[in-house]
């Protein structure tokens, strides 16, 4: 049983599925069990099963039901080491393609001469047909054996799938050829026939279809092989994500470093991370300082400085000094594991369009068999002859395989969500895709989303003949001794300005509610509210007083600085706007979205931030519990609303919005409530996420249009006798390969910032 926040489910690997009809059968059987809600994904070959609370069913019961349906089921094994292929990409050690490749190569080598002899009369030497039989027999029996085996298994369970169509078609063509060779005139020396794209009129026992039986088998095996390779590539991003973590770690035991597998780490363990090593798991730095490179995990290119008390994330790289880290999350609780789980869950889901395709494919095969029988009867009834009737019926069986329908949505989701994971964009499920297409308004939380969420020095106003570096040096030295957020902002700016350590105050006194005072390098310094200076008999010169008033009107905090008996500077502290926010708003507008700024801050602050980033509509002074009401009001106005936020107070609004985008740098509550998670704290990722989701939805729609359109157009042609069975087999295989290839185009999606 897998447990995630708010849900428990069982995941099973399903074996033996060969088409969407197989997945639909397994899903239908599981859902007939009491208290079971199941979704089976043909592309990932997995079933996700949720049990109602209080259900007495166990995993063994689910496996037994799947096996009774004619397939295999097992709990997924732990990840195994991967090996590199010829191109250097990582692939599963046992990818299941070896047997398929062997059958394909056998079919290819043997069927090519069969097809050439049938198509080129000049190659039809005396008794050539018997050589064709000798070459075609292993193709139909050995190479096509998986189709026959699956068809027989399904027949025993009273079902029909795509393999039923393939097996019936190839065996019918082969059986007809045997009858014509042994009981008709086709076995006579000197027999010749021309290859035709359409059916042959006339009733004759001199026609053979060995090239159709061998060719169809080869084309479909080729389609299956390339489909399997493409599906494997589609899941490469998820496998790469799961492989990002460190494999072992140096844990401190009784003062000594002991290297153990990362899987053995427990919460509270202290472990050492040397320069260049990956951080083994999420934790808190207890010793040392360094720069941490999170590019592999989040795409953020600038390393982040960390020190004692700072949090670090597993799979990021220590780019600087030695760190000692206390593990706070291990195993399935880490951010990396959550990312991988979200990606896989999204791949396992089904969009509304795919659920429709599944229902169609479940009844499609029996309908096609009936259509083939009807086609056979029609052509016999019109006097076209057994040859023409048989050819048309076989073409109908082969052209109709609904493989492309089953692949249309899962492959696009696999590639799209995998590519998103590489870019730091996590899609929770396919249902989200429909929302991204319809969204017309995007509500942006201010603090931590549009702004940094950290108090920062944004302005320095100086009296005449005062040097900026001196003002910051004195104010920063005094504020460095304070823990107040505003004091830290001043001290940080001062350290950057002087490019070195600040002096230690000789005297320091904290004046509650007003500021600090003390002595720095022989200077008596005051830093704080204007009243602190007034109590000392000092007043701000008019230019500084004006600067202070303007800063406060804009919602910023103004800090007065005086030394040696005179007020000499005003420092402006504010929650700074992120450098990329204005560009992000422009990109959101380019997608047809109207941005709205939502904040609990006062209107002056909100409007100043909105003006800086280019937002016209501002909703300010909103209490956390009222954010949901704002979203509901916008929706009541007929808007389709996306919400971007990062805090606990944003969680309910994220869940209420038509589309919730949670900043991955925010709280767990916000991330769980969102539909999309942006791992990076860069608002530009919101625009990229919507672009990627829309591109994925567009790919799904294209795939489904092709799959439906292909069958709708091809079946009448086959029934009308306008398709040779071998051409029908090639077209069917191409349909599946086209759908998967179209999905793989999403691997080329680029974030705008790349």
C-alpha positions in Angstrom: 0.0 0.0 0.0 1.4 3.4 -1.0 0.5 6.3 1.2 0.5 9.9 0.1 -1.1 12.9 1.8 -4.9 12.3 1.7 -4.8 9.0 -0.2 -3.8 5.3 -0.1 -3.5 3.2 -3.2 -2.0 0.0 -4.5 0.2 0.0 -7.6 0.5 -3.2 -9.8 2.6 -4.0 -12.8 0.4 -5.6 -15.4 2.0 -8.1 -17.8 0.7 -9.4 -21.1 -1.2 -6.3 -22.3 -0.7 -5.6 -26.0 -3.3 -3.0 -26.8 -5.8 -0.5 -25.3 -8.5 -3.2 -25.3 -6.4 -5.3 -22.9 -6.0 -2.3 -20.5 -9.8 -1.7 -20.8 -10.5 -5.3 -19.9 -8.3 -5.4 -16.9 -9.7 -2.0 -15.7 -13.2 -3.2 -16.1 -12.6 -6.4 -14.2 -10.9 -4.6 -11.3 -13.6 -2.0 -11.1 -16.3 -4.7 -10.7 -14.8 -5.7 -7.4 -16.5 -4.2 -4.4 -14.9 -1.1 -3.1 -12.3 -0.8 -5.9 -11.5 2.1 -8.1 -8.9 1.2 -10.7 -7.2 2.9 -13.6 -5.0 0.9 -15.9 -2.5 2.5 -18.2 -1.4 0.7 -21.3 1.6 2.9 -21.9 3.1 2.5 -18.5 1.8 -1.1 -18.0 0.6 -0.2 -14.5 -2.6 -0.3 -12.6 -3.4 2.2 -9.8 -6.0 0.8 -7.5 -7.7 2.7 -4.7 -9.7 0.7 -2.0 -12.7 2.1 -0.1 -12.1 2.7 3.6 -12.8 -0.5 5.5 -12.4 -2.7 2.4 -11.2 -6.2 3.3 -9.5 -6.8 0.0 -5.8 -7.4 -0.2 -3.2 -7.1 -2.9 -3.4 -10.8 -3.5 -7.1 -10.5 -4.3 -6.4 -7.9 -6.9 -3.6 -10.0 -8.5 -5.9 -13.0 -8.6 -8.6 -11.0 -10.4 -6.1 -9.8 -13.0 -4.7 -13.3 -13.6 -8.3 -14.6 -14.0 -8.6 -12.1 -16.8 -5.7 -13.6 -18.6 -2.9 -11.3 -17.7 -0.2 -11.2 -15.0 0.1 -8.8 -12.1 2.7 -8.1 -9.5 3.7 -5.5 -7.0 6.5 -3.4 -8.6 10.0 -4.4 -7.6 12.4 -1.8 -6.2 14.4 0.1 -8.8 17.3 -1.9 -10.3 20.6 -0.4 -11.6 20.5 0.9 -15.1 22.9 0.4 -17.9 23.8 2.8 -20.7 22.9 2.1 -24.2 24.9 2.8 -27.3 24.0 6.4 -27.3 25.0 6.8 -23.6 21.5 7.3 -22.3 20.4 5.3 -19.3 18.1 2.4 -20.0 16.6 -0.3 -17.8 18.9 -3.3 -17.4 16.1 -5.6 -18.6 14.0 -3.6 -21.0 12.0 -6.5 -22.4 13.0 -5.7 -26.0 15.4 -8.6 -26.6 12.8 -11.2 -27.5 10.8 -8.7 -29.6 14.0 -7.7 -31.5 14.8 -11.3 -32.2 11.4 -12.0 -33.6 11.5 -8.9 -35.7 14.8 -9.7 -37.2 13.7 -13.2 -38.0 10.5 -11.9 -39.6 12.4 -9.3 -41.5 15.1 -11.6 -43.0 12.5 -14.2 -44.0 9.7 -12.0 -45.2 11.7 -9.7 -47.5 12.3 -12.4 -50.1 8.7 -13.6 -49.8 7.4 -10.1 -50.5 9.8 -9.5 -53.3 8.9 -12.7 -55.1 5.2 -11.9 -54.8 5.6 -8.3 -56.0 8.1 -8.9 -58.9 7.0 -11.4 -61.5 10.6 -11.7 -62.9 11.6 -13.3 -59.6 8.9 -16.0 -59.8 10.9 -18.9 -61.0 9.5 -22.4 -61.3 8.1 -23.6 -57.9 8.9 -20.2 -56.3 5.7 -20.5 -54.3 7.1 -23.5 -52.3 10.1 -21.5 -51.3 7.8 -18.7 -50.2 5.9 -21.2 -48.1 9.2 -22.4 -46.5 10.2 -18.9 -45.6 6.8 -17.6 -44.6 6.0 -20.5 -42.2 8.5 -19.5 -39.5 7.4 -15.9 -39.7 3.7 -16.8 -39.2 4.4 -19.5 -36.5 7.5 -18.2 -34.6 7.6 -14.5 -35.2 3.9 -14.0 -34.8 3.6 -16.5 -31.9 3.0 -13.7 -29.2 -0.1 -12.6 -31.2 -1.5 -16.2 -31.4 -0.8 -16.9 -27.8 -2.5 -13.7 -26.6 -5.4 -14.3 -28.9 -5.8 -17.9 -27.5 -5.6 -16.6 -23.9 -8.3 -14.0 -24.6 -10.5 -16.5 -26.4 -10.4 -18.8 -23.3 -11.6 -15.8 -21.3 -14.3 -15.0 -23.8 -12.6 -11.8 -25.0 -11.2 -10.3 -28.1 -8.3 -7.8 -28.5 -6.1 -6.4 -31.1 -4.1 -9.6 -31.0 -7.2 -11.4 -32.0 -7.5 -9.3 -35.1 -3.8 -9.8 -36.0 -3.8 -13.5 -35.3 -7.1 -14.1 -37.3 -5.8 -12.1 -40.2 -2.4 -13.7 -40.5 -3.6 -17.2 -39.9 -6.5 -16.7 -42.4 -4.0 -15.5 -45.1 -1.6 -18.4 -44.3 -4.4 -20.9 -44.1 -5.9 -19.8 -47.5 -2.4 -20.1 -49.0 -2.0 -23.6 -47.7 -5.4 -24.6 -49.1 -4.5 -23.1 -52.5 -1.1 -24.7 -52.6 -2.2 -28.2 -51.6 -5.8 -28.4 -52.8 -6.0 -25.7 -55.5 -3.9 -24.8 -58.5 -1.4 -22.5 -56.8 1.0 -25.4 -56.2 1.4 -26.2 -59.9 4.9 -25.6 -61.4 5.1 -22.3 -63.4 2.4 -20.6 -61.3 2.6 -16.8 -61.5 0.5 -14.0 -60.0 0.7 -10.2 -60.0 0.9 -8.1 -56.8 -2.0 -5.7 -56.5 -2.9 -3.0 -54.0 -6.6 -3.8 -54.2 -8.6 -7.0 -54.1 -8.6 -9.5 -57.0 -12.0 -10.1 -58.7 -12.8 -13.6 -59.6 -13.0 -16.9 -57.7 -9.7 -18.9 -58.0 -7.8 -21.4 -56.0 -4.6 -20.2 -57.7 -4.0 -17.1 -55.4 -1.8 -17.2 -52.4 -1.3 -14.6 -49.6 1.9 -15.7 -48.1 3.4 -12.2 -48.6 0.4 -10.7 -46.8 0.8 -13.1 -43.8 4.6 -12.6 -43.6 4.4 -8.8 -44.4 1.7 -8.0 -41.9 3.5 -9.9 -39.1 6.8 -8.0 -39.9 5.2 -4.6 -40.1 3.3 -5.1 -36.9 6.3 -6.4 -35.1 8.3 -3.4 -36.3 5.6 -1.1 -35.1 5.5 -2.8 -31.7 9.3 -2.7 -31.4 9.6 1.0 -32.2 6.6 1.7 -30.1 8.2 0.0 -27.2 11.5 1.9 -27.7 9.6 5.1 -27.9 7.7 4.4 -24.7 10.9 3.6 -23.0 12.4 7.0 -24.1 9.2 8.7 -23.0 9.8 7.4 -19.4 13.5 8.3 -19.5 12.9 11.7 -17.8 11.2 10.0 -14.8 13.9 7.4 -14.5 16.6 10.1 -14.7 14.8 12.0 -12.0 14.7 9.0 -9.7 18.4 8.4 -10.3 19.4 11.9 -9.3 19.9 11.1 -5.6 23.1 10.1 -4.0 23.7 6.3 -3.7 25.7 6.4 -0.4 26.4 8.8 2.4 29.0 9.4 5.1 27.2 9.3 8.4 28.7 10.5 11.7 28.7 7.6 14.2 30.4 8.3 17.6 32.5 11.1 16.0 33.6 8.9 13.1 32.4 8.9 9.5 30.8 5.7 8.4 29.7 5.3 4.7 26.3 3.6 4.4 23.7 3.3 1.6 21.4 6.4 1.4 18.4 4.1 1.9 19.6 3.3 5.5 19.5 7.0 6.6 17.0 7.9 9.3 15.6 11.2 10.4 18.0 12.9 12.9 21.2 11.3 11.4 24.1 13.7 11.0 26.0 13.2 7.7 28.9 14.9 6.0 28.8 16.4 2.5 32.2 17.2 1.0 32.7 19.6 -1.9 31.4 18.1 -5.2 29.2 15.5 -3.5 25.5 15.2 -3.8 23.5 15.9 -0.6 22.0 12.6 0.3 18.6 13.7 1.6 16.6 16.7 2.7 18.1 18.2 5.9 19.2 21.2 7.9 22.8 22.4 8.0 24.3 22.1 11.5 28.0 22.8 10.6 30.0 24.5 7.9 29.0 26.8 5.1 29.0 26.4 1.3 27.2 27.2 -1.9 24.7 24.5 -3.1 24.0 23.9 -6.8 20.4 22.9 -7.3 20.5 23.0 -11.1 20.0 19.3 -11.5 16.8 19.4 -9.4 15.3 22.8 -10.1 17.0 24.2 -13.1 18.2 27.2 -11.0 21.6 28.2 -12.4 22.9 30.3 -9.5 24.2 28.3 -6.4 22.6 29.2 -3.1 24.8 30.1 -0.1 23.9 28.0 3.0 25.1 27.9 6.5 24.1 26.6 10.0 20.3 26.6 10.3 19.6 26.7 6.5 17.7 23.9 4.8 19.1 21.8 1.9 17.4 19.5 -0.5 18.5 16.0 -1.4 20.1 15.5 -4.9 21.5 19.0 -4.9 25.3 19.4 -5.2 27.7 20.9 -2.6 29.7 23.3 -4.7 31.9 24.7 -1.9 33.0 23.8 1.6 32.4 20.8 3.9 28.9 20.6 5.4 27.4 18.7 8.3 23.7 18.1 7.7 21.0 16.7 10.0 18.5 14.6 8.0 15.0 15.9 8.3 13.3 13.9 5.6 14.2 10.5 4.2 12.9 8.0 1.7 9.5 8.7 0.2 9.2 12.0 2.2 12.0 13.8 0.4 11.3 16.5 -2.2 13.0 14.4 -4.9 10.7 11.4 -4.1 7.7 13.6 -4.1 8.6 15.0 -7.4 9.0 11.5 -8.9 5.8 10.4 -7.4 3.9 13.4 -8.8 5.3 12.8 -12.2 4.4 9.1 -12.2 0.9 9.7 -10.9 0.3 12.3 -13.6 1.5 9.7 -16.2 -0.8 7.1 -14.8 -3.9 9.3 -15.1 -6.3 9.7 -17.9 -7.8 12.7 -19.5 -11.5 12.8 -20.4 -10.7 12.2 -24.1 -8.7 9.1 -23.3 -11.4 7.7 -21.1 -13.7 8.0 -24.2 -11.1 6.3 -26.3 -10.8 3.4 -23.8 -14.6 2.9 -23.9 -14.5 2.8 -27.7 -11.6 0.4 -27.9 -13.3 -2.0 -25.4 -16.1 -2.6 -27.9 -14.1 -1.9 -31.1 -12.6 -5.4 -31.6 -15.9 -7.3 -31.5 -17.4 -4.8 -33.9 -14.5 -5.2 -36.3 -14.8 -9.0 -36.2 -18.5 -8.6 -37.0 -17.6 -6.1 -39.8 -15.1 -8.6 -41.3 -17.6 -11.3 -41.3 -20.1 -9.0 -42.9 -17.6 -7.9 -45.5 -16.9 -11.6 -46.3 -20.6 -12.2 -46.7 -21.2 -9.1 -48.8 -18.5 -9.9 -51.3 -19.6 -13.5 -51.6 -23.2 -12.4 -52.0 -22.3 -10.0 -54.8 -20.5 -12.7 -56.8 -17.1 -11.2 -56.5 -15.7 -14.6 -55.6 -14.1 -16.2 -52.5 -10.7 -14.6 -53.3 -12.0 -11.0 -53.3 -14.2 -11.6 -50.3 -11.4 -13.2 -48.3 -8.9 -10.4 -49.2 -11.3 -7.7 -48.1 -12.2 -9.5 -44.8 -8.5 -10.0 -43.9 -7.7 -6.3 -44.7 -10.6 -5.2 -42.4 -9.2 -7.4 -39.6 -5.7 -6.0 -39.9 -6.4 -2.3 -40.6 -8.7 -1.9 -37.6 -6.3 -2.6 -34.7 -7.0 0.2 -32.2 -3.4 0.4 -30.9 -3.1 4.2 -31.7 -6.2 4.9 -29.6 -4.6 3.4 -26.5 -1.3 5.2 -27.0 -2.7 8.7 -27.8 -2.9 10.1 -24.3 -0.4 8.1 -22.2 2.6 8.6 -24.4 1.9 12.4 -24.6 1.5 12.5 -20.8 4.7 10.5 -20.3 6.8 12.8 -22.5 5.1 16.0 -21.4 5.3 15.3 -17.6 8.8 13.9 -18.0 10.0 17.0 -19.8 8.3 19.2 -17.2 10.1 17.4 -14.4 13.4 18.2 -16.2 12.4 21.9 -16.3 11.2 22.0 -12.7 7.5 21.8 -13.6 5.4 19.1 -11.9 2.0 18.2 -13.4 -0.3 16.5 -10.9 -2.7 14.9 -13.4 -4.1 15.0 -16.9 -7.3 16.7 -15.7 -5.1 19.8 -15.3 -4.5 20.0 -19.0 -8.1 21.0 -19.8 -7.9 23.8 -17.3 -4.8 25.3 -18.8 -6.5 25.7 -22.2 -9.5 27.6 -20.7 -7.7 29.8 -18.2 -8.0 33.6 -18.9 -7.1 35.2 -15.6 -4.1 34.5 -13.4 -4.1 35.7 -9.8 -0.6 36.2 -8.3 0.1 36.2 -4.6 2.5 39.0 -3.8 4.8 37.9 -1.0 7.2 35.1 -2.0 5.7 34.9 -5.5 6.0 38.3 -7.2 8.4 39.5 -4.5 11.3 37.7 -2.8 9.5 37.5 0.6 12.7 38.7 2.3 13.2 42.3 3.6 15.9 44.0 1.4 17.6 47.3 1.3 16.0 49.1 -1.7 17.2 52.7 -1.3 19.7 54.9 0.4 19.1 58.6 0.9 22.1 60.7 2.2 22.6 64.1 3.6 25.1 66.4 1.9 28.7 65.4 2.1 27.9 61.9 3.4 29.5 58.9 1.7 27.1 55.9 1.0 29.7 53.3 2.0 30.3 55.1 5.3 26.6 55.2 6.1 26.2 51.5 5.4 29.4 50.6 7.2 28.3 52.3 10.5 24.6 51.3 10.3 25.4 47.8 9.2 27.9 47.2 12.0 25.3 48.2 14.6 22.4 46.3 13.0 24.6 43.2 12.6 24.2 42.6 16.4 20.4 42.6 16.1 18.2 39.6 15.0 15.4 41.8 13.7 14.5 41.1 9.9 15.0 44.8 9.1 18.3 44.8 10.9 19.4 41.8 9.0 18.5 43.5 5.7 20.6 46.5 6.6 23.5 44.3 7.8 23.4 42.1 4.6 23.5 45.2 2.3 26.3 46.7 4.3 28.4 43.5 4.0 27.9 43.5 0.3 28.8 47.2 0.0 32.0 47.1 2.0 33.0 43.6 0.7 34.2 42.4 4.0 33.6 41.9 7.7 31.9 44.7 9.6 33.4 46.1 12.8 32.2 44.9 16.1 30.4 47.7 18.1 32.1 48.7 21.3 28.7 49.5 22.8 25.3 48.2 21.8 21.8 48.8 23.2 18.5 47.6 21.8 15.7 50.2 22.3 12.5 48.2 22.1 10.1 49.4 19.4 12.5 52.2 18.3 15.8 50.8 17.1 19.4 50.3 18.3 22.2 52.6 19.5 25.8 52.1 20.3 29.4 53.0 19.5 31.2 51.9 16.3 34.8 52.6 15.8 34.6 55.7 18.0 31.3 57.0 16.5 28.1 57.2 18.5 25.5 55.7 16.1 21.7 55.6 16.2 19.7 53.5 13.8 15.9 53.2 13.9 12.7 55.2 13.9 12.6 59.0 13.7 11.5 59.1 17.3 14.7 57.4 18.4 16.6 60.4 16.9 14.1 62.9 18.4 14.6 61.4 21.9 18.3 62.2 21.4 17.5 65.8 20.3 18.1 65.1 16.6 15.9 66.0 13.6 16.0 64.9 10.0 17.0 67.5 7.4 14.1 68.3 5.0 15.5 66.2 2.0 15.8 63.2 4.3 12.4 63.8 5.9 10.8 64.0 2.4 12.5 60.8 1.3 11.3 59.1 4.5 7.7 60.2 3.9 7.7 59.1 0.2 9.1 55.7 1.1 6.4 55.2 3.8 3.6 56.3 1.4 4.8 53.6 -1.0 4.5 51.0 1.8 8.2 50.6 2.5 10.0 50.9 5.9 12.2 53.9 6.4 15.1 53.7 8.8 16.9 56.8 10.0 20.6 56.8 10.7 22.5 59.3 12.8 26.1 59.5 14.1 28.2 62.1 15.8 25.2 64.2 16.8 23.6 64.6 13.3 21.0 62.7 11.2 22.8 61.8 8.1 20.9 59.0 6.2 17.6 57.3 5.5 17.6 53.7 4.5 14.6 52.2 2.7 13.7 48.6 3.4 11.1 46.7 1.5 10.2 43.2 0.3 12.0 43.5 -3.1 10.3 42.5 -6.3 12.0 39.5 -8.0 14.1 40.5 -10.9 12.2 38.1 -13.2 8.7 39.0 -12.1 8.1 41.8 -14.7 9.2 39.6 -17.5 7.0 36.8 -16.2 3.9 39.0 -16.2 4.7 40.0 -19.8 4.9 36.3 -20.8 1.6 35.5 -19.0 -0.1 38.4 -20.9 1.3 37.0 -24.1 -0.5 33.7 -23.4 -3.8 35.6 -23.3 -4.0 35.8 -19.5 -5.1 38.9 -17.4 -2.8 39.2 -14.3 -4.3 40.2 -11.0 -2.2 40.9 -7.9 -3.7 39.5 -4.6 -2.2 40.4 -1.2 -2.9 41.1 2.4 -0.5 44.0 2.4 -1.8 47.6 2.4 -2.9 49.1 -1.0 0.1 51.4 -1.3 2.6 48.6 -1.1 0.5 46.4 -3.5 0.0 49.2 -6.1 3.7 50.0 -6.0 4.6 46.4 -6.7 1.9 46.1 -9.4 3.2 49.2 -11.1 6.7 47.8 -11.1 5.8 44.5 -12.7 3.1 45.8 -15.1 -0.1 44.6 -13.4 -3.2 46.8 -13.7 -5.7 45.0 -11.4 -4.9 44.9 -7.7 -6.8 43.3 -4.8 -5.2 44.4 -1.5 -5.7 44.2 2.2 -7.3 40.7 1.9 -7.2 38.5 5.0 -5.9 34.9 4.4 -9.3 33.4 4.9 -10.8 35.8 2.4 -8.6 34.8 -0.5 -11.0 31.9 -1.4 -13.9 34.4 -1.6 -11.8 36.5 -4.1 -11.2 33.5 -6.3 -14.9 32.5 -6.1 -15.9 36.1 -7.0 -13.7 36.1 -10.1 -15.1 32.8 -11.2 -18.6 34.1 -10.7 -17.8 36.9 -13.1 -17.3 34.2 -15.7 -13.6 34.1 -15.6 -11.5 30.9 -15.6 -8.9 31.5 -12.9 -5.4 30.3 -12.3 -3.8 31.0 -8.9 -0.1 31.2 -8.2 0.9 31.1 -4.6 3.4 29.8 -2.1 2.2 30.1 1.5 0.0 28.2 3.9 -2.6 31.0 3.5 -2.7 30.4 -0.3 -3.5 26.7 0.0 -7.3 27.0 0.1 -7.3 29.5 -2.8 -5.0 27.2 -4.9 -7.4 24.4 -4.4 -10.4 26.6 -5.2 -9.0 28.0 -8.4 -9.6 26.3 -11.7 -5.9 25.9 -11.9 -3.6 26.1 -8.9 0.2 26.7 -9.5 2.2 26.3 -6.3 5.7 27.7 -6.0 8.0 24.8 -5.0 9.9 27.2 -2.7 6.7 27.5 -0.7 5.0 25.5 2.0 4.0 21.9 1.8 0.3 22.9 2.2 0.5 25.1 -0.8 2.3 22.4 -2.9 -0.3 19.8 -2.0 -3.1 22.1 -2.9 -1.8 23.1 -6.3 -2.4 21.3 -9.6 1.0 22.3 -10.9 4.1 22.7 -8.8 6.9 25.1 -10.0 10.1 23.7 -8.3 12.0 26.9 -8.9 11.0 30.1 -7.2 11.0 31.9 -10.6 7.6 33.2 -11.6 8.5 32.8 -15.3 8.1 29.1 -14.7 4.3 29.7 -14.4 4.2 30.8 -18.0 6.4 27.9 -19.1 4.1 25.5 -17.1 1.0 26.7 -18.9 2.8 26.6 -22.3 3.9 23.0 -21.6 0.5 21.9 -20.4 -1.2 23.4 -23.4 1.4 21.8 -25.7 0.8 18.4 -24.1 -3.0 18.8 -24.5 -2.5 19.8 -28.1 -0.4 16.7 -28.7 -3.1 14.5 -27.1 -5.8 16.0 -29.3 -3.7 15.6 -32.4 -3.0 12.0 -31.5 -6.6 11.2 -30.9 -7.7 12.9 -34.1 -5.2 10.8 -36.0 -6.2 7.6 -34.3 -9.9 8.1 -34.8 -9.6 9.6 -38.3 -7.3 6.7 -39.3 -9.8 4.0 -38.4 -12.8 5.9 -39.7 -11.1 6.4 -43.1 -9.3 3.1 -43.3 -12.1 0.7 -42.5 -14.4 1.6 -45.4 -11.4 1.4 -47.8 -10.6 -2.1 -46.5 -14.2 -3.3 -46.6 -14.5 -1.9 -50.2 -11.5 -4.1 -51.2 -9.3 -1.1 -51.9 -6.4 -2.2 -49.6 -4.2 -5.2 -49.9 -3.8 -6.9 -46.4 -0.1 -6.3 -46.4 -0.5 -2.6 -47.0 -3.2 -2.5 -44.3 -0.7 -4.0 -41.9 1.9 -1.5 -42.7 -0.6 1.4 -42.3 -1.8 0.1 -39.0 1.8 -0.2 -37.7 2.6 3.3 -39.0 -0.5 4.7 -37.1 0.9 3.6 -33.8 4.5 4.8 -34.6 3.1 8.2 -35.7 1.2 8.7 -32.5 4.3 7.9 -30.3 6.6 9.9 -32.6 4.2 12.9 -32.4 4.3 12.6 -28.6 8.1 12.5 -28.5 8.2 16.0 -30.1 7.4 17.3 -26.6 10.9 16.4 -25.6 12.1 19.4 -27.6 9.9 21.8 -25.5 12.1 24.6 -24.2 11.5 27.0 -21.3 11.6 30.6 -22.5 14.5 31.3 -20.2 16.6 28.5 -21.6 
